[in-house]
Amino acid sequence: MNKSDIVTLVHFNFWANARILSACERISAGDFTRQQIPDPGWGSLRGILVHTLDTEYGWRCVLQAQAAQEILEADDFDDAAALKSRWEAERAAWMDYLDQLSDERLNRMYGDQHPAGLLNGPMVWQTILHVVAHGIQHRSEAAAILTGCGQPPGELDFDLFLQENPGF
């Protein structure tokens, strides 16, 4: 994997997140926090999105060999604006992290070290791809809820991202 491709995927991830968050700002606080039935796994639209953000934050910390300072909880965010603000900070942290990466580093394993000195974790690029794919899953759940609230986020497809961002 090369850095240019990973940078494109991460930019796509945050572009799609922004579309979801924009739609969230157009629904009521009650719709944002309402318990979903059937529950897609995180209770509410807010819960799904906070879980997605927490995953992006947590894996970035792992990749940077930093301890996460907190576990993000749905109750930490009163509304979509608060969540959007925290997500913008996470986006900036990811961009700083990407600036420091090289093709060589992306293709290295990380994780616990065996006695022989070998690492046993996945490669860095594989974990970043996991973060992007994880976001795709949960954004699709969020998009369905938003559509049910009358505020569909619009298309979230990678090809639309490329059309709107020809530099990638």
Secondary structure as GFF3:
##gff-version 3
##sequence-region A 1 168
A	DSSP	alpha_helix	3	24	.	.	.	ID=ss1
A	DSSP	alpha_helix	29	33	.	.	.	ID=ss2
A	DSSP	alpha_helix	45	63	.	.	.	ID=ss3
A	DSSP	three_ten_helix	74	76	.	.	.	ID=ss4
A	DSSP	alpha_helix	80	100	.	.	.	ID=ss5
A	DSSP	alpha_helix	103	106	.	.	.	ID=ss6
A	DSSP	alpha_helix	124	148	.	.	.	ID=ss7
A	DSSP	alpha_helix	158	164	.	.	.	ID=ss8
###
